[in-house]
Structure formats: structure tokens, C-alpha cells
């Protein structure tokens, strides 16, 4: 409906006010703050006032006279300093409800329109331990954002960057060898940067016998390399399993070691040096990032000749570009915010438009149990893993809860609330709405009432739907396609959760008001048919939205305590 009105306003500006098509201004069409002000409102008259040297209210009145003749418009009012308020006919909402019923699972989906290929990199946790609880937020933000982008017509590849070539993996190897010596009763000193989790002890016990033959002496380089390979394989198997349990799919795991071994880091340094963007100082090689908007120069090669992580990351991002991806989206923890300008600086220095890289920063999340913080200590190996949370509260609750706030907001995750089977649990509240819709349709079948086929729905059959709550539900349902595009383009998957909560709340209020005192399955045949079509459409929109979230749409659920009598 917003797109319909935007196009109608543009047409009125061209044909009625004589504005050239290439000179059309940007304007908004949004729901007004108060329902009494109409279904949608536009600021177009105020945007045009200065250009046309006319009063905004005069322009709004002229537009209103043109637009109120449209078929879907009941009336148009001029309000305040010059807002154009639109009141939509019930028949217009009925026709759009038919579109939902006819399109089914495809409702809200846009066909690929050549926007370009997107490489979405997310999670990318170091392969030195299982995914911890905090990784879950970035994982689900990336996963749902990918689903939204695809639904909105983009081609998306999901990638996980495996940091397998740095010192952190060396520390894991040292930790495994310490536990191996400990298990064999040999003296050993725990490495300064070692990992204390029980998974390290388990890997030490699982080492093949030929990889323990070096004991009691020190391990040679070949043995260390084989233990390293063994540890990386086991860690990635564990991480893949954790992601699968969380419902997160990755198309491609990109190892850091490949970037290094292929010589890409050296190539990047040569390119930067060729363009005069490097400086040798104190035995190290510095990238003059401050020339490109960063706060200061950055080291690429240390005085000992080793590459920094930043050098490898530059090579990896250039590799993304060279693989043909027009847009790069990274999901990083908020503690990496300072890394964004330096990475954009590097791309610009390499003659890549830095706007091709977007970074979604995900804030920290605190784990609670009944409102009390869950104590964790990474140094002592006392961490709550993502798998533990998923096993305790379930995949659906875990995914939904991580999206209850925008990525840029800190949030709290209460384990007990996530498990609660009551309407104060947000995911239960939404899923119960879907189950309630299924229950209505099931009861209709049990009573022998004719349940219409969605694909055969006609707008005329929906004419009995005239209650304010019914109109409100139809308005919210028809906003779903626009919501998908907005959530995808603003990189804000949490908007989908907000939308679901508002839509289901509208339905629960409707059911409470009319489902009992004037049952939905009551009334004359035309009213019954219309309301069943409304139920079918609402169920379809909920299914489509929950599917994008990777959350199940159950058909049966136990009645929450608030609903029991």
C-alpha cells in the first residue's frame, strides 16, 4: 500500500502539478502516530513548499483533490502544517489479503533483481574452543540477515573465516600437550596463554598413539604440526556441530592459512608499497592508514618479520572482492569498532570503494538466570557454551531471544524466562499465536464447517470483515513485504521480531474480544468464510516470518497458565 501511494503521489506531481519526473523530490509515506489521522500520511507537500514557493497546506489540498479520486482511497485530509492523510477503503485491504492467500509461502519474496552478489561473513570465532554463549548473537544476526537479503532478492553467500594460522592455535597446541603430559603424570608448566576448558583435556586423550610417541621428551616440529592439524579438525567439527544445532548454515569456511600460503599477504603488501602507502620505521613496516580516514598508521609487518593479523585480514578482504562479490557484509563484535575505519582505509588504498564493505557491530549480551548474572571466567575455563544454552532452552527460544534487541544495543538473556511456557515469554507468545490459529482451523474441520481454499479466495468474500481489529490485522499483514526489505537494507533483523510481536498481539486482542463472546466460528456463512480466510492469511504471514527467523511454527501447544480457566 505504501508503494501504491508513493507511485500515485509521483504521478499526481507529474500530471497535476507539472513537476518533471527527474526532479521529483524524496518524500515519506508512513503510518501516522494517531489512528484518527488515517491509515497512511505523507510529508510531500512540506518537502515541495520551498521549491514551488507555495504554502504546504495549499499544495496538500491540491494533491488531496487529485488523489481522493483513486479507487482504493476513501478520503484524503490535509492536517497540521501540510500533511496529506490517507484513509484507505476496506476493499483495498481485502484485495491485498487475497494476494497473501494466493501467494502463500512466496508472499513477501522478491525475485532477484540484479542488485549484486553479497558475501556475508559472520561468527568467524577462533577455532580454539567450542562456540561460547556470546557467539550466538552474532551467529543468529548473520543467519537471519542472510535469509532476509535472499527473500528481498539478493544473492547471498554465507562465509565463516577460520583463523587457523595465528598464535592462538599455537597456544591450543601447547595446552593439549600440557594436558597430555599431565595425564601421563609428567611434569609440565601450563602455557601462559593456554586454554583451560575440559575440551582440551578430551582432545589430549583422543590423540592418536603415534602423536604421543615423543613423550617424555619435547615434541619436534613435525609432531607439533600434526597435533595442530588434529586439533583444528576436531575444533571445526565441534563448531560445525554447534552451528547445526543452532540452525545456522554456512556455505563456505575460508581458512586464514590459505590466504597466507597462497602468498596473498605478500601481494597486498607489495601493492600498498607500490602505491606509496607504506613506511619503514623502527624495523617494522607501517601502513599509512591515516591518509584514508583512520586515526593513525598501522603495523603490517613486525620488526621480527612476522605479519600482523591486520595484514592477513586485508588480504582476506581483497580476496573477497577478487572473487567477484560486489558487497561485503561482516558481522563483528562491538569491541572491533576501531577495526572498521582501518579496514576501509586499506580497501581504499587498494583502489576498492570502501563503501562496498559494511560492518554490523553486535553488542555484548549478558546471561541471566531468574534475573541473576551467570558467572563466567574464560581464563579459568568457566564459560557457558552456545550448545549448553541451545540444549537448555531450545533452538527456537535461543534464536528469538538473541534478536529481542537491535545488534547495536546491549541486552540480557534470561535462561528461565526463555524456558517458561507462558505468555510473558516472547517466543512462546508468538508461537502460541500461530498454534491458536491452527486450533481455530482444526475446530472448524471437526465441526464440519467448510474451510475455504486459500488459492480460491476472492476479495468479495472478505467484505464482511469490517471490525476495527480485523482491518488492523489486514493492515499489519500487508506491511510484511515492505518490512522484509527495510530489515534487509537497514541490516536490522530484529525488526522482524518486533513485527511478529505486534502482529500477534493484535490477533490475541482480537481473539480475546471476539473469539469468545462472539466466536470466530460463529455467525452466518459469509461472515464465517471471511473470518476463516482472515485466519488462513494471518497463519501464512506468521509462517513466512518465523521461517525467516529460523524459528518453528508449531500447530499445537499447551495452553499457558494465563489462558487456563
MARBA-155516 format. One line per 5 residues: number of its first residue (from 1); for each residue x, y, z of C-alpha. Coordinates in steps of 0.001 Angstrom, whole numbers, plus 524288, in hexadecimal, padded with zeros to 5 digits. Layout:
! residues N
NUM) X Y Z; ... .
END
This chain:
! residues 565
1) 80000 80000 80000; 80B42 80946 802DA; 8111B 80672 7F58F; 803C6 80884 7EF3E; 8024B 815D5 7F5B0 .
6) 81040 819E5 7F2C3; 80E16 816FB 7E465; 800DB 81DCA 7E46A; 806D2 829FB 7EAA2; 811D1 82A1E 7E0A4 .
11) 807D6 82927 7D5B3; 7FFE9 8344C 7DB8A; 80C1A 83CC4 7DC9D; 80F59 83A84 7CE4B; 801C6 83B7D 7C859 .
16) 7FB1B 8447D 7D219; 805CB 84DA9 7D6B6; 80E55 84D2D 7CA98; 81AEB 848C3 7D12F; 824D2 8421A 7C852 .
21) 826F6 833B4 7CB57; 8359C 83576 7CD65; 832E9 84066 7D72B; 829B4 838C5 7E002; 82D92 83AA7 7EE3B .
26) 82FB6 8301C 7F872; 82437 82F5B 801CF; 81EA7 8263C 80C02; 8124D 81E34 80CC0; 810CB 818C9 81A74 .
31) 8061E 8150B 82418; 8024B 8210C 82C29; 80455 820FA 83ACC; 7F5BC 82161 83D7B; 7EC1B 81826 836E2 .
36) 7E228 82332 835D0; 7EB4B 829C3 82C21; 7E96F 81F0D 82217; 7F04D 812C6 81DA1; 7FC0D 8194B 8173C .
41) 80141 8271F 81684; 80B20 82E48 80DFE; 813BD 83A42 80FEA; 814D4 83CA2 80136; 80E41 84A18 801A1 .
46) 817D2 84F2F 80BCC; 8234A 849E5 803F6; 81E79 8514D 7F7E8; 81AAE 85E1F 7FE61; 8279B 86533 7FCD9 .
51) 829D2 86081 7EEFB; 81C3C 86497 7EA68; 81BD4 87100 7F2C1; 80E68 86D11 7F7B3; 8080C 86A1A 804B2 .
56) 8095D 85BA9 8088A; 7FADE 85B25 80BB9; 7F751 86080 7FE55; 7FFC0 85643 7F7B5; 7FA0D 84BAA 80076 .
61) 7EC31 84FFE 7FD27; 7EEFD 84F61 7EE98; 7F4D7 841DE 7EFDA; 7E978 83D61 7F839; 7DFEB 84173 7ED8E .
66) 7E731 838F9 7E3C4; 7E9EE 82D1F 7EC5B; 7DC9F 82BA8 7F2CB; 7D757 8271A 7E5A7; 7DF89 81AB6 7E611 .
71) 7D830 80DFF 7E77B; 7DEB4 809AA 7F42D; 7DD62 816D9 7FB00; 7D1B3 81974 803AE; 7D57D 8277F 80690 .
76) 7E15A 83061 80754; 7E31B 83AD2 811B7; 7ECB3 845EF 8137A; 7F1C8 846C0 8214C; 7FAF9 84F1A 82958 .
81) 8053C 856C3 821D0; 8026D 84F4D 81553; 801E4 8409F 81764; 7F9D2 838F7 80D94; 7F237 82E84 81506 .
86) 7EC98 822E9 80DB2; 7E117 81AA9 81212; 7E11F 80DB4 80ACA; 7D4A4 8068F 80711; 7D215 7F93F 80D55 .
91) 7D135 7F3A3 7FF87; 7DF71 7F740 7FD3D; 7E3B9 7EF7A 80925; 7DB04 7E435 804BD; 7E1CA 7E3A1 7F779 .
96) 7EF0F 7E361 7FDC7; 7EAD0 7D89B 806E7; 7E77F 7D0B4 7FAD0; 7F572 7D2D6 7F603; 7FA7F 7CCC6 8029B .
101) 7F1B7 7C0FE 8011D; 7F52D 7BEF1 7F2DA; 803D8 7C0A7 7F475; 8051A 7B805 80081; 81328 7B4E3 8041E .
106) 817F1 7BEB4 7F9F3; 810BF 7CA34 7FFEA; 81A96 7D4F7 80279; 82533 7CED6 7FA16; 82B43 7D6E2 7EF47 .
111) 83163 7D109 7E32B; 84010 7D372 7E169; 84157 7E0AA 7DAF6; 84FD3 7E142 7D813; 853A3 7E8A9 7E457 .
116) 8605D 7E112 7E4B6; 86679 7D620 7EC70; 86865 7D78F 7FB16; 872AF 7D0A9 80321; 86DE3 7D061 81118 .
121) 87864 7CC73 81ABD; 8742B 7C98F 82898; 877A2 7C1D6 834D7; 885FA 7BF8F 830C6; 88986 7BBC5 83EB1 .
126) 89763 7B709 840DD; 89816 7A826 83F99; 89DD0 7A6D1 84D33; 891BA 7A284 8547D; 88321 7A04C 8535C .
131) 87A7B 7ABD5 84FF8; 87751 7B2E5 85C7C; 86A51 7B8FF 85FEF; 86E42 7C678 85AFD; 870D4 7C14B 84D4B .
136) 8627A 7BDE5 84C1D; 85E19 7CBD1 84A27; 8670D 7CE81 83EA9; 863C3 7C12D 83903; 8551E 7C353 838BD .
141) 85661 7D18D 8345A; 85E5F 7CD13 828AC; 855CA 7C154 825C4; 848EE 7C8D5 825F5; 84EBE 7D458 81E9E .
146) 852DF 7CAEE 813E3; 8451B 7C54F 81356; 83F2E 7D2F6 81292; 84859 7D739 807C5; 84539 7CB22 7FFCD .
151) 8369A 7CD04 801EB; 83828 7DB1F 7FD81; 83E8A 7D6E4 7F0C9; 84D32 7D6BB 7F37F; 8569B 7CBA7 7F0C9 .
156) 85DB2 7C874 7FD5D; 86932 7BFCB 8010D; 86B13 7BCE3 80F8A; 8794B 7BBDC 81379; 880DC 7B888 81FC5 .
161) 88F07 7BD37 82057; 89723 7B2F5 82769; 8A28A 7B947 82EAB; 8AB2B 7AD48 82DE3; 8B867 7B38A 82B57 .
166) 8BB02 7BBB5 83754; 8C0E1 7BADB 844D8; 8B3E1 7B733 84B0D; 8B473 7A9C5 844A1; 8C27E 7A84A 8492C .
171) 8BD8C 7AAD0 856FE; 8B33A 7A046 85526; 8BDB4 7968D 85102; 8C5E2 799EC 85CFA; 8B9E3 79842 8659D .
176) 8B725 78ACB 85FED; 8C530 78679 8620C; 8C4A8 78B7C 87017; 8B872 78375 872CC; 8BEB7 777B8 86C27 .
181) 8CA7D 77888 8752E; 8C196 77A8D 880C6; 8B9BA 76E69 87D34; 8C659 76684 87C5A; 8CB0F 76B92 8899F .
186) 8D617 7738B 883B6; 8DA5C 780D4 88895; 8D60C 78C51 8803C; 8D357 79ACE 8814B; 8C657 79FFB 87C97 .
191) 8C888 7A943 87116; 8C6AF 7B7B0 873F4; 8BC23 7B959 8697C; 8B6B1 7ABA7 86AC8; 8A89C 7A6EA 86A71 .
196) 8A31B 7A086 876A2; 89636 79B18 871B7; 89350 78CBA 873AE; 892B1 78B08 864E5; 8A1A2 78C9C 864C0 .
201) 8A335 78130 86DF7; 899FD 7790F 86588; 8A1E2 77BDE 8593A; 8AE5B 7781D 86052; 8A829 76B00 8639B .
206) 8A3A0 76937 8558F; 8B0E0 76B6D 84F40; 8B518 75FDB 846E4; 8BFD3 757E2 84D44; 8C9C2 75B85 842E2 .
211) 8C844 769E2 846BC; 8CBE4 766FE 854DC; 8D861 75F69 851DE; 8E0D6 76B63 8545D; 8DE82 76A42 8630D .
216) 8E4F5 76C24 86C72; 8EDA4 7751D 8644E; 8E9CB 7814C 85CB6; 8E1F1 7807F 85024; 8E8D5 7835C 84351 .
221) 8E32A 78CC2 83932; 8DD1C 781E1 8311E; 8D5E5 77C5B 83CE5; 8D134 789E6 840DB; 8CC03 78C1B 83330 .
226) 8C49E 77F3A 8336A; 8BED0 78249 840D3; 8BB0B 78F95 83B89; 8B40A 7895E 82FF9; 8AD49 77FA2 838F4 .
231) 8A8CB 78A7F 84232; 8A3BC 7931A 8372B; 89C13 787F5 8313F; 895C1 78489 83E45; 892D3 792BC 84173 .
236) 88C6A 7955F 8345E; 88461 788ED 83597; 87FB4 78DDA 842C6; 87CC8 79B87 83DA7; 87568 79625 831E5 .
241) 86D74 78D80 83AEC; 86A45 79903 843DB; 86604 7A162 83859; 85D8E 7966B 83327; 856ED 794E1 84065 .
246) 85457 7A388 8403C; 84E82 7A2E6 8329D; 85950 7AAF6 82C48; 85E0F 7A6EF 81ED2; 86B22 7AAFE 8190F .
251) 86DB5 7A9DB 80A7E; 87C6B 7AB17 80B2C; 886F9 7AA19 8158B; 8927E 7B284 81146; 89F4E 7AEEE 81823 .
256) 8A8E4 7B9B7 81B75; 8B3ED 7B046 8183A; 8AFE6 7B021 809E9; 8B116 7BEF0 80934; 8BEC2 7BE0D 80EF4 .
261) 8C373 7B239 80747; 8BEA2 7B7A9 7FA45; 8C76B 7C35E 7FC1B; 8BC1C 7CCEB 7FC9A; 8C16D 7D414 80867 .
266) 8CE3B 7D6C0 8018A; 8C6E6 7DB25 7F566; 8BED9 7E4D7 7FD2D; 8CAF6 7EA71 80397; 8D16D 7EBC8 7F641 .
271) 8C589 7F2FB 7F0D9; 8C506 7FC5C 7FC3B; 8D39C 7FEAB 7FB3F; 8D2A3 800E2 7EC99; 8C8A3 80BB3 7EEB7 .
276) 8D0EE 81208 7F92F; 8C82C 80EE2 804B4; 8D26A 80825 80D34; 8DD2C 80D49 815E5; 8E885 8061E 81C3D .
281) 8EAC5 80A46 82A2D; 8F1D0 803F9 835D0; 8F3E8 7F79A 82DF3; 8E53D 7F5F3 82B6F; 8DCD1 7F896 81F82 .
286) 8D18C 80211 821A0; 8C565 80486 8196F; 8C28C 81327 81907; 8B430 8111A 81C2C; 8B274 81F03 8211C .
291) 8B312 82388 812F1; 8A601 81CAE 810D2; 89E1D 8208B 81CB3; 8A3CF 817D1 82742; 8A921 81E03 833A5 .
296) 8B761 819CA 83205; 8C0B7 81109 82A50; 8BFB5 80259 82C85; 8CA46 7F7E7 82D0A; 8C99F 7ED80 82268 .
301) 8D6CC 7E6DF 8249C; 8DCEE 7E693 83215; 8EB59 7E90A 83484; 8ED3D 7DA38 835A1; 8E80F 7D883 827C0 .
306) 8DADD 7D2AE 82B7F; 8CE45 7D777 82543; 8C40F 7DD72 82E31; 8B5FF 7D8A5 82E84; 8B241 7E546 827B6 .
311) 8BAE4 7E20C 81C03; 8B44A 7D4E3 81A87; 8A6D4 7DAE1 81C0B; 8A9B3 7E4A6 8112C; 8ADB2 7D993 8083A .
316) 8A17C 7D1F0 80BBE; 89875 7DD66 808B9; 89F35 7E024 7FBDC; 89D78 7D1BB 7F8B7; 88ED8 7D367 7FAEB .
321) 88E8E 7DE62 7F103; 896A9 7D6BF 7E72E; 88D2E 7CB58 7E862; 882F9 7D430 7E23C; 87A9A 7D884 7EDB9 .
326) 87562 7E640 7EBFE; 8719A 7E7E5 7FA3B; 87897 7E332 8066F; 8713E 7E2A1 81357; 87897 7DEC9 81FA5 .
331) 8721B 7DC0D 82CB6; 87BD5 7DF74 83768; 87BA7 7E123 84606; 87A56 7EF22 84AB9; 8881F 7EE8E 85049 .
336) 88CED 7EEE6 84224; 886F9 7FC3E 83F3F; 89478 80242 83DF5; 897D7 7F82A 833A9; 88D8A 7FD42 82A34 .
341) 89432 809EA 825E1; 8A166 80349 82442; 89BA8 7F88E 81BB9; 89479 80283 81367; 8A114 80A50 8128E .
346) 8A84E 7FE5B 80D83; 89E03 7FBA9 8031C; 89E63 809BD 7FE9A; 8AD3A 8094A 7FDD1; 8ABC6 7FD29 7F554 .
351) 8A287 804C9 7EC71; 8965C 7FDA4 7F108; 88A87 80611 7F455; 889EF 8052B 8033F; 87B22 8065A 802A8 .
356) 87AE0 7F872 7FD92; 87E20 7F406 80B6F; 873B6 7F4EF 815EB; 875F0 7F0B0 823DD; 86ACB 7ED26 82CFB .
361) 86FBA 7EEAE 83ADA; 8695E 7E5E6 844F6; 8695D 7EA5C 8530D; 86BC1 7E199 85EC1; 8610B 7D948 8649E .
366) 86033 7D5D5 87308; 85B97 7C880 87756; 851FF 7C823 882B0; 84AB9 7BDBD 88A2F; 83E6C 7C2D8 890A6 .
371) 843E2 7D088 88FD8; 8510D 7CD13 895EC; 85DCA 7CD89 88E02; 863FB 7C095 88A3B; 87241 7C161 88E2E .
376) 87BF9 7BE0D 88382; 88AD5 7BE73 882F7; 89196 7BB67 87621; 89EDE 7BB47 87CD7; 89A69 7B09C 8862B .
381) 89352 7A926 87B97; 8861F 7AC57 881C4; 87E18 7B003 875EE; 87040 7AD31 871B9; 87079 7A7A8 86415 .
386) 8668C 7AA8C 8599A; 86351 79C18 85917; 85FF8 79C04 867A8; 85675 7A749 865C4; 85022 7A103 859D6 .
391) 84ED6 79400 860F1; 848B2 79AA0 86CCA; 83F0A 7A42F 866A7; 83D90 79E8D 858F6; 84190 7A3A2 84BA3 .
396) 83564 7ABFC 8498F; 8365D 7B360 8565D; 84501 7B551 854EE; 843D5 7BB21 8474F; 83816 7C398 84AB2 .
401) 83DDE 7C8EC 8574D; 84A93 7CD1D 850D7; 84269 7D5BA 847C1; 83A18 7DC5B 85212; 842C6 7E856 850F1 .
406) 849DF 7EEA9 845A9; 857F4 7EA34 8438E; 85CE6 7F78C 847E8; 8564E 7F672 85548; 85B4A 7EEC3 860D8 .
411) 851A3 7E4B9 865B3; 84EE3 7DAB0 87029; 84B46 7CC8C 86D8D; 843D4 7C635 878B3; 84462 7B767 877EC .
416) 838A4 7B51E 880AE; 83005 7BE9D 87934; 833FE 7B82F 86C5B; 82F52 7AAFD 8718F; 8229C 7AFE5 8777C .
421) 8161D 7AAE9 87128; 80E57 7B73B 87324; 80A88 7C347 86B85; 814F9 7CB94 87205; 81EF4 7C39D 86A5B .
426) 82015 7CB0E 85D54; 8228A 7BF3F 854B3; 817DB 7B752 85B53; 80E9D 7C2DB 8598E; 810F8 7C33E 84AE0 .
431) 810EB 7B48F 848B6; 80486 7B32A 850C0; 7FE18 7BCD8 84788; 8011F 7B3DD 83C18; 7FC7B 7A7E6 84394 .
436) 7EFE1 7AEEA 84718; 7ED4D 7B1CA 838BA; 7EF94 7A375 83577; 7E659 79FAE 8407B; 7DB8D 7A82F 83AD3 .
441) 7DCEC 7A194 82D9C; 7DD73 79423 833F0; 7D0E9 796C3 83B95; 7CA4D 79B40 82F23; 7CDBD 78E55 828C0 .
446) 7C8F8 7869C 83486; 7BBE5 78D98 833EC; 7BA7E 78AEE 82572; 7BB6C 7995E 82209; 7C03C 79C4E 81446 .
451) 7CE37 7A14D 814FA; 7D102 7A8EC 8087D; 7DCBD 7A628 7FFF4; 7E64F 7B1A6 8005D; 7E956 7B132 7F1D7 .
456) 7DAD9 7B2BF 7EEAE; 7D8B4 7BEBB 7F73E; 7D1D4 7CA8E 7F149; 7D125 7D86D 7F66C; 7C249 7D84F 7F671 .
461) 7C248 7CD57 80068; 7C9B6 7D61F 809EE; 7BFC9 7E13A 80A0D; 7BA10 7DD2D 81750; 7C733 7E05A 81DAB .
466) 7C494 7EDF9 822D1; 7C802 7EDCD 8314E; 7D314 7F740 834D5; 7DB5B 7EBE4 839D8; 7D96C 7E474 82D1E .
471) 7DD64 7F03F 82510; 7E928 7F24F 82DED; 7EDC2 7E442 82BE3; 7EC65 7E59C 81D2E; 7F426 7F24B 81D6C .
476) 7FF14 7EBEC 82527; 7FF60 7DFF5 81C57; 80082 7E809 80FF3; 80C35 7EF14 815F8; 8141D 7E275 8162E .
481) 81AC2 7E3B3 808BC; 81F26 7F19D 80BAB; 823D0 7ED54 81921; 82C4F 7E2B1 81314; 832D4 7EC6C 809E8 .
486) 834D3 7F669 814BF; 83A9B 7EC5F 81E17; 843A5 7E741 81370; 8484A 7F46B 80E7C; 84A30 7FA3D 81C0D .
491) 85122 7EDBB 8209C; 8475F 7ECC6 82BB9; 8421C 7DED2 82D0B; 83C4C 7E21F 83A59; 831B8 7E9F8 8334D .
496) 82BCB 7DD04 82F48; 82A67 7D91F 83D97; 82433 7E639 840D5; 81ABD 7E478 83581; 816BE 7D6E0 839DD .
501) 81453 7DB3D 847C8; 80BA4 7E67F 84357; 80429 7DE46 83983; 801A5 7D32E 8431E; 7FDD0 7DCD8 84DBD .
506) 7F372 7E24B 8448B; 7EE41 7D49F 84220; 7EE20 7D0D9 85087; 7E646 7DD29 8539D; 7DCD8 7DA01 848AC .
511) 7DB3D 7CBFF 84D37; 7D92F 7D008 85B4E; 7CF05 7DA23 85756; 7C797 7D27A 84D1A; 7CC24 7C47F 84D62 .
516) 7C473 7C19C 859BB; 7B935 7CB40 85AD0; 7B6A1 7CA6B 84C31; 7BDE9 7BE4A 847B8; 7C5ED 7BF00 83B57 .
521) 7BF6C 7B262 83716; 7B1EC 7B80F 8394C; 7A9DA 7C135 83111; 7A369 7BF5D 823D5; 7AA7D 7B804 818E7 .
526) 7B007 7C42B 81212; 7B5AC 7C96A 81ED3; 7BB01 7BBFB 82275; 7C1A5 7BAA3 8153D; 7C77F 7C835 8160A .
531) 7CCFE 7C5FE 8239C; 7D2A8 7B8CC 81FFA; 7D981 7BF3A 81478; 7DEC6 7C974 81DE2; 7E3D7 7BE9B 826A7 .
536) 7EA2F 7B7AC 81B1E; 7F0DC 7C412 81695; 7F5D2 7C76B 82415; 7FB11 7B9A7 825E4; 80231 7BAD9 818E2 .
541) 808BC 7C7B0 81C72; 80CF7 7C24E 8299E; 812B2 7B64A 8230F; 81A2D 7BE69 8192D; 81FAE 7C758 823B2 .
546) 8233D 7BC50 82D04; 829B4 7B500 821E4; 83292 7C0AC 81F63; 8363C 7C081 82DC0; 83926 7B1F4 82D41 .
551) 82EE1 7AFF3 837D4; 824AA 7A537 83758; 8162B 7A7F2 83573; 80FD4 79D7E 83E25; 801D9 7997F 83B78 .
556) 7FF3A 79504 84963; 803E1 79A65 85668; 7FF7C 79890 86449; 7F6A1 7A344 86954; 7FE71 7AD20 87158 .
561) 7FA75 7AF8A 87F87; 7F4B1 7BCD0 87BFF; 7EB08 7B635 872CD; 7E6FA 7AB18 87BAD; 7D9F5 7AC05 882AA .
END
